[in-house]
């Protein structure tokens, strides 16, 4: 599939894909002729339904996509005993961090209510199924799995509805798995990216994946935030680009101003990879106090997904709500590469 045919199949003007957890960003990317892609894994099913209702109303027929984490088999979002699998030492460690952040007593009361597990854990296969079911009530042109391939039944259902299926990968092996699972396109995400990522750089990964899955189209992701970088990606054989971190500092972004300020002063060498947020490697600002804490002597190893998310979400949510600035960024900056090219607040329409 050529660049032009991919754009035509999706109904967009050019092969630029804008990923964001913010509906306003997604809307403006799609309005400008690209494909805005909404990250849905921070949303409950009810919240996702509200967001998609608004997005389709605002776009009035223009195309958009959705992106979710499909972690494979695991405990359901309301599974009894999920919280009980968290070691006491990990809870004590996070309670200590909450005290350092100055959170009021009682911030962790959610742990005592099993019904609230579903509020704090979205990275389970059952929750992903719930989110996919909501998406099928609407009309996205593209559904992307940011981890493993979607189950065959979901792939067949989406394709029967005329929806393209995409898969995020950090290696040629993972790219082949997505294609074997029915993906119509693959996103090759280099280590420079701001989300869950592998260790291979974008310049190496993209041509390797292009060759591995041809003729399936490949989008390049990871450190792409300008026209020059987009041109480089196309020269490597990519059919388009997938951009995420650049939107964090736009006027449409709902990122808290305190975190935006951190991003704008951070150079490209001020990020680290950490498993402290979800249990899988993702990128964060190096000076985030929450991230630093997990590298201290005696700090526990992060738990596997989805337990790490359940462990930390009550604290990180309250740290943001209480504007505990040294600990802010722990919920959103994990998606940010904080590239030096993100030099000022700007709208999509002004991005070269």
Residue pairs with C-beta under 8 A, 6 or more apart in sequence:
1 9
1 185
1 215
1 216
1 217
1 239
2 217
2 239
3 15
3 217
3 234
3 239
3 240
6 15
6 185
6 217
6 239
6 240
7 13
7 14
7 15
7 240
9 164
10 35
10 63
10 141
10 142
10 164
11 62
11 63
11 141
12 30
12 33
12 34
12 35
12 63
13 33
13 34
14 33
14 34
14 240
15 34
15 219
15 239
15 240
15 241
16 29
16 33
16 34
16 35
16 230
16 240
16 241
16 243
17 29
17 34
17 35
17 37
17 65
17 187
17 219
17 240
17 241
17 242
17 243
18 25
18 26
18 29
18 30
18 34
18 35
18 36
18 37
18 243
18 244
18 247
18 348
19 37
19 39
19 67
19 242
19 243
19 244
19 247
20 26
20 29
20 36
20 37
20 38
20 39
20 244
20 247
20 253
21 38
21 39
21 42
21 332
21 335
22 247
22 252
22 253
22 254
22 255
23 38
23 51
23 54
23 55
23 58
24 252
24 253
24 254
25 36
25 247
25 250
25 252
25 253
25 348
26 36
26 37
26 38
26 55
26 64
27 36
27 55
27 58
27 59
27 64
27 252
28 36
28 250
28 252
28 347
28 348
28 349
29 35
29 36
29 247
29 348
30 36
30 59
30 62
30 63
30 64
31 59
31 62
32 348
32 349
34 348
35 63
35 64
35 65
35 141
35 142
36 64
36 65
37 64
37 65
37 66
37 67
37 142
37 144
37 242
38 51
38 52
38 55
38 64
38 65
38 66
38 67
39 66
39 67
39 68
39 335
40 48
40 51
40 66
40 67
40 68
40 131
40 135
41 67
41 68
41 69
41 122
41 123
41 128
41 131
41 146
42 122
43 51
43 122
43 131
44 118
44 119
44 122
45 130
45 131
45 133
45 134
48 131
48 134
48 135
49 134
49 137
52 66
52 134
52 135
52 137
52 138
52 140
53 138
55 64
56 64
56 138
56 139
63 140
63 141
63 142
64 140
64 141
65 140
65 141
65 142
65 143
65 144
65 166
66 135
66 140
66 142
66 143
66 144
67 143
67 144
67 145
67 146
67 168
68 128
68 131
68 132
68 143
68 144
68 145
68 146
69 122
69 123
69 128
69 145
69 146
69 147
69 196
70 125
70 128
70 145
70 146
70 147
70 148
70 149
70 150
70 151
71 123
71 124
71 125
71 128
71 147
71 148
71 305
71 306
72 125
72 147
72 148
73 125
74 124
74 125
74 126
74 305
74 306
75 81
75 82
75 124
75 126
75 306
76 124
76 125
76 126
76 127
77 117
77 118
77 121
77 122
77 124
77 126
77 127
77 130
78 114
78 115
78 117
78 118
78 126
79 117
79 124
79 126
80 114
82 117
82 121
82 306
82 307
82 310
83 111
83 114
83 117
83 310
85 307
86 303
86 307
86 310
86 311
87 300
87 303
89 300
90 300
90 303
90 311
91 108
91 111
91 311
93 299
93 300
94 108
94 311
94 312
94 315
95 108
97 290
97 293
97 315
97 327
98 107
98 108
98 315
98 318
98 319
100 289
100 293
101 289
101 315
101 319
101 322
101 324
101 326
101 327
102 322
102 324
103 315
103 318
103 319
103 322
103 324
104 322
107 314
107 315
107 318
108 314
108 315
110 116
110 119
110 120
110 314
111 314
117 310
118 127
119 313
120 309
120 310
120 313
120 314
121 127
121 306
121 309
121 310
121 313
122 128
122 131
122 306
122 309
123 278
123 305
123 306
123 309
124 306
129 154
132 143
132 150
132 154
135 143
136 157
136 158
136 161
140 163
141 163
141 164
142 163
142 164
142 165
142 166
142 185
143 150
143 158
143 163
143 164
143 165
143 166
144 165
144 166
144 167
144 168
144 187
145 165
145 166
145 167
145 168
145 178
145 183
146 168
146 195
146 196
147 168
147 196
147 280
148 177
149 155
149 167
149 177
149 178
149 180
149 181
149 182
149 183
150 158
150 165
150 167
150 181
150 182
152 181
152 182
155 165
155 181
155 182
155 183
156 182
158 164
158 165
159 165
159 182
159 184
164 184
164 185
165 182
165 183
165 184
165 185
166 178
166 183
166 184
166 185
166 186
166 187
166 219
167 174
167 175
167 177
167 178
167 179
167 181
167 183
167 185
167 186
167 187
168 186
168 187
168 189
168 196
168 221
169 175
169 177
169 178
169 186
169 187
169 188
169 189
169 209
170 188
170 189
170 190
170 191
170 197
170 198
170 199
170 200
170 205
171 198
171 200
171 205
171 209
172 205
172 208
172 209
172 211
172 212
172 213
175 186
175 188
175 209
175 212
175 213
175 218
176 212
176 213
178 186
179 186
179 213
179 216
183 216
184 216
184 217
185 216
185 217
185 218
185 219
185 239
186 209
186 213
186 216
186 217
186 218
186 219
187 218
187 219
187 220
187 221
187 242
188 202
188 205
188 206
188 208
188 209
188 210
188 218
188 219
188 220
188 221
188 222
188 238
189 195
189 197
189 198
189 202
189 205
189 221
189 222
189 242
190 197
190 200
190 201
190 202
190 203
190 204
190 205
190 206
190 220
190 221
190 222
190 223
191 197
191 198
191 199
191 200
191 201
191 202
191 205
191 222
191 273
192 201
192 202
192 222
192 223
192 337
192 339
193 202
193 221
193 222
193 223
193 244
193 245
193 283
193 337
194 244
194 245
194 282
194 283
194 334
194 335
194 336
194 337
194 338
195 244
195 282
195 283
195 334
195 335
196 278
196 280
196 281
196 282
197 222
197 273
197 281
197 282
197 283
198 205
198 281
200 208
201 222
202 220
202 221
202 222
202 223
202 224
202 233
203 232
203 236
205 222
206 218
206 220
206 233
206 236
206 237
206 238
207 236
207 237
209 218
210 218
210 236
210 237
210 238
211 237
217 239
217 240
218 237
218 238
218 239
219 238
219 239
219 240
219 241
219 242
220 233
220 236
220 238
220 240
220 241
220 242
221 241
221 242
221 243
221 244
222 337
223 229
223 337
223 339
224 230
224 233
224 241
224 242
224 243
224 246
225 243
225 245
225 246
225 339
225 341
225 342
225 351
226 341
226 351
226 352
227 351
227 352
229 241
229 341
230 241
233 240
233 241
234 240
234 241
244 335
245 335
245 336
245 337
245 338
245 339
245 342
246 339
246 341
246 342
246 351
247 253
247 348
248 255
248 259
248 260
248 263
248 332
248 335
248 336
248 342
249 255
249 260
249 263
249 264
249 342
249 344
249 345
249 346
250 345
250 346
250 347
250 348
251 345
251 346
251 347
252 347
252 348
253 260
255 263
255 332
256 320
256 323
256 328
256 332
258 323
258 325
258 328
259 328
259 329
259 332
259 333
260 345
262 285
262 287
262 288
262 328
262 329
262 333
262 338
263 285
263 333
263 336
263 338
263 342
264 342
264 343
264 344
264 345
266 285
266 286
266 287
266 338
267 338
267 340
268 337
268 338
268 339
268 340
270 285
270 286
270 287
270 338
271 283
271 284
271 285
271 286
271 336
271 337
271 338
272 283
272 284
272 285
272 286
272 291
273 281
273 282
273 283
273 284
274 281
274 282
274 283
274 284
274 291
274 294
274 302
274 334
275 281
275 282
275 294
275 302
275 308
276 284
276 290
276 291
276 293
276 294
276 302
276 308
276 312
276 330
277 284
277 308
277 309
277 312
277 316
277 330
277 334
278 305
278 306
278 308
278 309
278 334
279 302
279 303
279 304
279 305
279 306
279 307
279 308
279 309
280 305
282 334
282 335
283 334
283 335
283 336
283 337
283 338
284 291
284 329
284 330
284 333
284 334
284 336
285 291
285 329
285 333
285 336
285 338
286 292
288 326
288 327
288 329
288 330
288 333
289 326
289 327
290 312
290 316
290 319
290 327
290 329
290 330
291 330
293 299
294 302
302 308
303 311
312 330
316 327
316 330
316 331
317 331
319 327
319 328
319 330
320 328
320 330
320 331
